[in-house]
Amino acid sequence: NDASTVNGDVIEVGNGTYNENVSIIKSVTVQGVSTAAIIKAPYNNGNDNAVVIGTDNVTLKNLTITRNYGTTVEEWYASTVNQGVNFNSRSNVRLEGLLITGNRNGIYCANSPNATIINCTIEANRTGIQFTHNVSGLIMTNNIVRNNFTHGIVFNLDTAPITATNIKVQNNSITGNWYSQLNFQRNAHPSNVADFTGASFGCNWYGIANPALNPISAGEPGYAVQAPSQFTGTNPNLANRYIVGTQAIAIPFSPALEDGTDTKADTGFQPVGNTCTPVINPTRNTYFATIQAAINDASTLAGDTLTLSSGVYNEQVLVNKSVVIKGIGATKPEISFTGVPALASTKLTTFEVTVPDVTIEGLKFKVDLTKLGSAILARGANLS
């Protein structure tokens, strides 16, 4: 609030615990020396938020954000401190390197386009992150969202229809949340719809290589039945509760990461490289983790094009459909097989082509001559 603080300033916060509610009404950066700089909202002082962002172009960085919710059941019920970070009708908010824990909602983002959430850990809240209204242009990458009592990430259509065009929710670890990892909630207002045009939820880790999608309205226990400080635990319906909600079926969340290893544990979530190299059939709007899976899929038909993004594909491939296999991106996809040869024909090649009218373009083949004799072998009748 100081009069000398103006838009564009950087406010550095030293390590220690600050027992206060913070309201940011200037376009500034508030950054901690480390996450040992803790903003802890006092118990039941009439303010609903640990941090409320009241203007555009604000950055929060390298802070821990939590609250005091009392020590008894009665104090838990009475606590009015709901959100760790709350921003409504703001644009260009950036949250980076935060630890957000012990809140009712870790982050509540409403009607706030072009937000960025990066390298944050959102854990042990009632709900991790809740989005509603217009959140178009959201970029959410390299975050850890784990062990929250209800859901990891909620797109709440019960509040209002959602506009989420061109959002990118990618390369996050979303695991161990009780009732779902990713929830498209539409219980009270089934007529509300969301616009996810241009959205991508690919390359996230949900705790399993092939997460289940359950297009039902997910439930959760009421606030009153949650014991004080009960934020983590064991998911009661994990097999059905990875990606849920009646609108989930329309969301392009595939392919998912196949490996949840964090290569840089002190800075958000940095996944192992090349564990999510998508193969896309744009004609059928289908996504695959491997080239062979794309060819084998029943929806892939002769004449389709399969696009491969940059990365290393460690596989032998039987091309038995007349398709185009095309590399895209600045760097050519590399086909480099290092396993034990296992084509049914026993042919020692990377690509075995057995049908006519196949096109292979824009790929780089790296052949281990101790295992294989060729990059591409075309064999069969009517091949030229």
WOQUIPE-V556125 format. One record per residue. N is the residue number from 1. RES is the residue in one letter. PHI is phi in degrees with one decimal (none if undefined). OMEGA is omega in degrees with one decimal (NA if undefined). BURIAL is I if it has 24 or more other C-alpha atoms within 12 Angstrom, else O. Layout:
n | res | phi | omega | burial
N | RES | PHI | OMEGA | BURIAL
N | RES | PHI | OMEGA | BURIAL
This chain:
n | res | phi | omega | burial
1 | N | none | -175.4 | O
2 | D | -57.7 | -175.7 | O
3 | A | -63.7 | -178.8 | O
4 | S | -78.5 | 178.1 | O
5 | T | -80.9 | -176.6 | O
6 | V | -126.0 | 178.6 | O
7 | N | -53.9 | 179.4 | O
8 | G | 95.4 | 179.8 | O
9 | D | -71.9 | 173.1 | O
10 | V | -113.0 | 178.0 | O
11 | I | -106.7 | -179.1 | I
12 | E | -95.6 | -176.1 | O
13 | V | -111.8 | 179.3 | I
14 | G | -73.4 | 178.7 | O
15 | N | -62.6 | -178.0 | O
16 | G | 140.9 | -179.0 | O
17 | T | -105.8 | -179.0 | I
18 | Y | -111.6 | -176.3 | I
19 | N | -84.3 | -176.3 | O
20 | E | -159.3 | 167.5 | I
21 | N | -94.1 | -175.7 | I
22 | V | -113.2 | 175.4 | I
23 | S | -116.1 | -176.7 | I
24 | I | -105.3 | -175.3 | I
25 | I | -118.3 | 175.7 | I
26 | K | -129.4 | -177.2 | I
27 | S | -80.8 | -174.0 | I
28 | V | -127.2 | 169.7 | I
29 | T | -105.2 | 175.3 | I
30 | V | -112.4 | -174.2 | I
31 | Q | -133.5 | 177.0 | I
32 | G | -84.9 | 171.0 | I
33 | V | -61.4 | 173.6 | O
34 | S | -159.8 | 177.8 | I
35 | T | -73.7 | 168.6 | I
36 | A | -77.5 | 168.2 | I
37 | A | -85.7 | -167.3 | I
38 | I | -115.1 | 169.5 | I
39 | I | -96.1 | -176.5 | I
40 | K | -121.5 | -178.6 | I
41 | A | -66.5 | 179.9 | I
42 | P | -65.3 | -178.8 | I
43 | Y | -72.0 | 164.6 | I
44 | N | 46.0 | 179.4 | I
45 | N | -101.6 | 176.9 | O
46 | G | 90.3 | 179.2 | O
47 | N | -107.6 | -172.6 | I
48 | D | -80.8 | -169.3 | I
49 | N | -130.6 | 169.6 | I
50 | A | -68.6 | 176.0 | I
51 | V | -132.6 | 173.1 | I
52 | V | -117.2 | -180.0 | I
53 | I | -100.4 | -171.5 | I
54 | G | -109.2 | 178.2 | I
55 | T | -154.5 | -179.4 | I
56 | D | -83.5 | 169.7 | I
57 | N | 59.5 | 178.5 | I
58 | V | -113.3 | 174.5 | I
59 | T | -121.1 | 169.6 | I
60 | L | -112.8 | -172.2 | I
61 | K | -147.8 | 170.6 | I
62 | N | 57.0 | 178.5 | I
63 | L | -132.6 | 164.8 | I
64 | T | -101.1 | -178.5 | I
65 | I | -125.5 | -176.1 | I
66 | T | -148.7 | -177.9 | I
67 | R | -151.9 | 170.6 | I
68 | N | -102.0 | -176.9 | I
69 | Y | -109.1 | 178.5 | I
70 | G | 86.1 | -176.7 | O
71 | T | -125.1 | -178.6 | O
72 | T | -118.5 | 177.0 | O
73 | V | -59.2 | -178.3 | O
74 | E | -63.4 | 179.0 | O
75 | E | -67.9 | 176.4 | O
76 | W | -59.8 | -179.6 | I
77 | Y | -62.7 | -173.4 | I
78 | A | -82.1 | -173.6 | O
79 | S | -62.9 | -179.9 | I
80 | T | -97.8 | -177.9 | I
81 | V | -78.5 | -170.4 | I
82 | N | -102.2 | -169.7 | I
83 | Q | -110.4 | 169.6 | I
84 | G | -72.8 | 174.9 | I
85 | V | -126.1 | -177.2 | I
86 | N | -125.6 | 170.6 | I
87 | F | -141.0 | -173.9 | I
88 | N | -132.4 | 178.2 | I
89 | S | 60.6 | 175.5 | I
90 | R | -124.0 | 178.6 | I
91 | S | -129.2 | 176.2 | I
92 | N | 57.8 | 172.4 | I
93 | V | -87.6 | -179.6 | I
94 | R | -123.5 | 176.1 | I
95 | L | -115.1 | -172.2 | I
96 | E | -139.1 | 173.0 | I
97 | G | 65.2 | -178.3 | I
98 | L | -90.5 | 164.4 | I
99 | L | -109.7 | -176.5 | I
100 | I | -118.3 | -171.3 | I
101 | T | -150.0 | 173.3 | I
102 | G | 75.4 | 179.8 | I
103 | N | -113.3 | 175.8 | I
104 | R | -70.7 | 164.0 | I
105 | N | -113.4 | 177.0 | I
106 | G | -61.9 | 176.7 | I
107 | I | -129.9 | 173.8 | I
108 | Y | -122.7 | -176.8 | I
109 | C | -118.3 | -178.0 | I
110 | A | -124.2 | 171.7 | I
111 | N | 52.8 | -174.5 | I
112 | S | -131.3 | -176.9 | I
113 | P | -74.0 | 172.8 | I
114 | N | 60.7 | 173.6 | I
115 | A | -81.8 | 175.3 | I
116 | T | -127.0 | 176.0 | I
117 | I | -126.2 | -171.1 | I
118 | I | -142.4 | 175.1 | I
119 | N | 58.2 | 177.8 | I
120 | C | -100.5 | 169.8 | I
121 | T | -117.2 | -179.1 | I
122 | I | -117.7 | -171.8 | I
123 | E | -140.6 | 173.7 | I
124 | A | 56.5 | 166.8 | I
125 | N | -106.3 | 170.0 | I
126 | R | -65.6 | 173.6 | I
127 | T | -124.4 | -176.4 | I
128 | G | -68.2 | -176.9 | I
129 | I | -137.2 | 176.4 | I
130 | Q | -127.1 | 178.0 | I
131 | F | -116.1 | 176.1 | I
132 | T | -155.9 | -178.4 | I
133 | H | 62.1 | -175.1 | I
134 | N | -93.7 | 176.3 | I
135 | V | -124.4 | -177.8 | I
136 | S | -60.8 | 178.8 | I
137 | G | 78.1 | 178.4 | I
138 | L | -58.9 | 170.4 | I
139 | I | -120.4 | -179.6 | I
140 | M | -130.4 | -174.7 | I
141 | T | -137.3 | 171.0 | I
142 | N | 60.3 | 178.1 | I
143 | N | -106.7 | 171.0 | I
144 | I | -110.7 | 177.6 | I
145 | V | -124.0 | -169.4 | I
146 | R | -145.4 | 168.9 | I
147 | N | 56.0 | 172.7 | I
148 | N | -91.0 | -167.2 | I
149 | F | -67.9 | 179.6 | I
150 | T | -105.4 | -174.5 | I
151 | H | -123.6 | 175.0 | I
152 | G | -72.4 | 179.1 | I
153 | I | -129.0 | -179.4 | I
154 | V | -121.8 | 164.4 | I
155 | F | -100.0 | -166.6 | I
156 | N | -95.4 | 176.8 | I
157 | L | -84.5 | 175.0 | I
158 | D | -70.9 | 178.1 | I
159 | T | -77.3 | -177.8 | I
160 | A | -173.6 | 168.9 | I
161 | P | -58.2 | -175.6 | I
162 | I | -115.9 | 168.6 | I
163 | T | -106.1 | -176.0 | I
164 | A | -132.4 | -178.2 | I
165 | T | -70.8 | 174.2 | I
166 | N | 58.1 | 176.1 | I
167 | I | -85.5 | 179.4 | I
168 | K | -126.3 | 175.2 | I
169 | V | -114.6 | -168.2 | I
170 | Q | -140.9 | 175.2 | I
171 | N | 57.1 | 174.7 | I
172 | N | -111.4 | 170.9 | I
173 | S | -104.4 | -175.3 | I
174 | I | -124.0 | -168.8 | I
175 | T | -142.4 | 169.6 | I
176 | G | 71.0 | 177.5 | I
177 | N | -82.2 | -163.9 | I
178 | W | -63.1 | -167.3 | I
179 | Y | -105.3 | 167.6 | I
180 | S | -175.9 | 172.4 | I
181 | Q | -88.8 | -178.2 | I
182 | L | -137.6 | -171.2 | I
183 | N | -125.4 | 173.1 | I
184 | F | -100.9 | -166.1 | I
185 | Q | -82.8 | 177.0 | I
186 | R | -150.6 | -177.8 | I
187 | N | -101.2 | -172.8 | I
188 | A | -81.1 | -175.7 | O
189 | H | -130.1 | -174.2 | O
190 | P | -65.7 | 179.6 | O
191 | S | -84.6 | 178.5 | O
192 | N | -69.3 | -178.5 | I
193 | V | -125.3 | 179.0 | I
194 | A | -122.4 | 175.3 | I
195 | D | -107.6 | 180.0 | I
196 | F | -109.1 | 179.1 | I
197 | T | -57.8 | 178.7 | O
198 | G | 76.3 | -178.0 | O
199 | A | -80.0 | 175.3 | I
200 | S | -137.7 | 174.8 | I
201 | F | -115.5 | -175.9 | I
202 | G | -74.2 | 171.9 | I
203 | C | 64.8 | 169.0 | I
204 | N | -107.2 | 176.3 | I
205 | W | -105.6 | -177.6 | I
206 | Y | -108.9 | -178.7 | I
207 | G | 97.7 | -178.8 | I
208 | I | -155.4 | -174.7 | I
209 | A | -68.8 | -178.7 | O
210 | N | -125.1 | -175.2 | I
211 | P | -67.9 | 179.5 | I
212 | A | -78.9 | 172.7 | I
213 | L | -108.6 | -178.0 | I
214 | N | -123.6 | -174.3 | I
215 | P | -79.3 | 176.3 | I
216 | I | -122.8 | 174.3 | I
217 | S | -78.2 | -176.5 | I
218 | A | -81.6 | 175.7 | I
219 | G | -98.7 | 176.1 | I
220 | E | -160.7 | 178.9 | I
221 | P | -72.3 | 177.5 | O
222 | G | -67.3 | -178.9 | O
223 | Y | -60.6 | -174.8 | O
224 | A | -67.8 | -178.2 | O
225 | V | -90.6 | 179.6 | O
226 | Q | -86.2 | 179.7 | O
227 | A | -67.5 | 177.5 | O
228 | P | -53.2 | 178.6 | I
229 | S | 64.8 | 177.1 | I
230 | Q | -86.1 | -176.4 | I
231 | F | -111.0 | -176.9 | I
232 | T | -120.9 | 179.5 | I
233 | G | 157.7 | -176.9 | I
234 | T | -111.2 | 179.0 | O
235 | N | -62.6 | -175.7 | I
236 | P | -75.1 | -177.7 | O
237 | N | -137.1 | -169.8 | O
238 | L | -59.1 | -175.0 | I
239 | A | -61.7 | -177.6 | O
240 | N | -102.8 | -165.2 | I
241 | R | -125.2 | 173.5 | I
242 | Y | -87.2 | 178.8 | I
243 | I | -124.2 | -171.3 | I
244 | V | -133.3 | 175.8 | I
245 | G | 120.3 | -175.8 | I
246 | T | -67.5 | 176.9 | I
247 | Q | -97.9 | -175.1 | I
248 | A | -63.9 | -174.6 | I
249 | I | -64.9 | -178.7 | O
250 | A | -92.5 | -173.1 | I
251 | I | -95.7 | 179.0 | I
252 | P | -80.8 | -177.3 | I
253 | F | -93.0 | 179.0 | I
254 | S | -93.0 | -3.8 | I
255 | P | -81.8 | 176.5 | I
256 | A | -93.9 | 173.7 | I
257 | L | -59.8 | 179.0 | I
258 | E | -99.3 | -176.8 | I
259 | D | -141.1 | -178.4 | I
260 | G | -95.7 | 180.0 | I
261 | T | -64.7 | 176.6 | I
262 | D | -97.4 | -174.8 | I
263 | T | -82.7 | -179.6 | O
264 | K | -148.5 | -167.4 | O
265 | A | -65.8 | -177.4 | O
266 | D | -86.9 | -178.0 | O
267 | T | -138.0 | 178.6 | I
268 | G | 56.5 | -178.1 | I
269 | F | -120.8 | 178.2 | I
270 | Q | -116.6 | -173.1 | I
271 | P | -72.6 | 175.0 | I
272 | V | -63.7 | 179.9 | I
273 | G | -62.6 | 174.6 | O
274 | N | 63.6 | 172.9 | I
275 | T | -92.3 | 177.1 | I
276 | C | -147.1 | 179.9 | I
277 | T | -111.2 | -167.7 | I
278 | P | -69.2 | 169.3 | I
279 | V | -108.7 | -172.8 | I
280 | I | -121.0 | 167.9 | I
281 | N | -104.3 | -174.5 | I
282 | P | -65.6 | 178.0 | O
283 | T | -66.3 | -177.1 | O
284 | R | -100.3 | -176.8 | O
285 | N | 55.3 | 179.0 | O
286 | T | -121.3 | -173.5 | I
287 | Y | -126.7 | -176.8 | I
288 | F | -142.0 | 178.2 | I
289 | A | -85.9 | -178.5 | I
290 | T | -134.0 | 177.9 | I
291 | I | -66.6 | -178.0 | I
292 | Q | -62.9 | 178.3 | I
293 | A | -62.7 | 178.8 | I
294 | A | -66.8 | 179.2 | I
295 | I | -67.7 | -175.8 | I
296 | N | -71.6 | -174.3 | O
297 | D | -60.9 | -176.0 | I
298 | A | -62.2 | -178.5 | O
299 | S | -78.9 | 179.4 | O
300 | T | -79.6 | -174.7 | I
301 | L | -119.8 | 175.8 | O
302 | A | -55.7 | -178.5 | I
303 | G | 96.0 | 178.9 | O
304 | D | -72.2 | 173.7 | I
305 | T | -111.0 | 174.6 | I
306 | L | -109.0 | 179.8 | I
307 | T | -100.9 | -179.3 | I
308 | L | -115.2 | 175.8 | I
309 | S | -80.3 | -177.0 | I
310 | S | -57.4 | -178.9 | I
311 | G | 148.7 | 179.4 | I
312 | V | -107.7 | -179.1 | I
313 | Y | -110.6 | -176.0 | I
314 | N | -97.4 | -177.9 | I
315 | E | -160.2 | 163.0 | I
316 | Q | -89.0 | -173.9 | I
317 | V | -131.7 | 170.6 | I
318 | L | -97.8 | 179.9 | I
319 | V | -95.7 | -177.8 | I
320 | N | -116.7 | 171.6 | I
321 | K | -132.8 | -177.2 | I
322 | S | -80.4 | -174.9 | I
323 | V | -124.6 | 170.7 | I
324 | V | -101.5 | 176.3 | I
325 | I | -111.5 | -166.2 | I
326 | K | -129.9 | 174.3 | I
327 | G | -80.2 | 177.4 | I
328 | I | -129.4 | 178.9 | I
329 | G | 102.0 | -175.9 | O
330 | A | -68.1 | 179.6 | O
331 | T | -111.2 | -179.1 | O
332 | K | -62.7 | 172.1 | O
333 | P | -58.9 | -178.7 | I
334 | E | -106.6 | 175.0 | I
335 | I | -98.8 | -174.6 | I
336 | S | -137.3 | -175.8 | I
337 | F | -90.8 | -178.0 | I
338 | T | -121.5 | -176.6 | O
339 | G | -89.7 | 177.5 | O
340 | V | -92.9 | -178.8 | O
341 | P | -54.2 | -173.3 | I
342 | A | -147.1 | 173.6 | O
343 | L | -64.4 | -178.1 | O
344 | A | -59.7 | -179.9 | O
345 | S | -77.8 | -175.3 | O
346 | T | 68.5 | 179.2 | O
347 | K | -68.8 | -177.0 | I
348 | L | -95.7 | -178.8 | I
349 | T | -144.2 | 178.0 | I
350 | T | -79.1 | 176.1 | I
351 | F | -111.1 | 172.1 | I
352 | E | -107.7 | -177.9 | I
353 | V | -104.8 | -175.4 | I
354 | T | -119.7 | 180.0 | I
355 | V | -133.2 | 177.0 | O
356 | P | -77.9 | 173.9 | O
357 | D | 60.4 | 174.0 | O
358 | V | -108.3 | 175.1 | I
359 | T | -119.4 | 177.1 | I
360 | I | -124.9 | -176.1 | I
361 | E | -146.9 | 174.0 | O
362 | G | 72.2 | 179.7 | O
363 | L | -115.4 | 172.8 | I
364 | K | -113.7 | 178.9 | I
365 | F | -105.7 | 174.5 | I
366 | K | -119.9 | -171.1 | I
367 | V | -107.6 | 173.1 | I
368 | D | -84.8 | -173.8 | O
369 | L | -72.0 | 172.5 | O
370 | T | -81.0 | -179.3 | O
371 | K | -116.1 | -171.9 | O
372 | L | -127.5 | -179.5 | I
373 | G | -105.3 | -177.1 | O
374 | S | -157.9 | 173.9 | O
375 | A | -82.2 | -177.1 | I
376 | I | -134.6 | 175.1 | I
377 | L | -124.7 | 176.2 | I
378 | A | -105.1 | -178.3 | I
379 | R | -147.1 | 178.6 | O
380 | G | 129.8 | -177.7 | O
381 | A | -73.3 | 172.9 | O
382 | N | 62.0 | 176.1 | O
383 | L | -98.7 | 176.9 | O
384 | S | -146.2 | NA | O
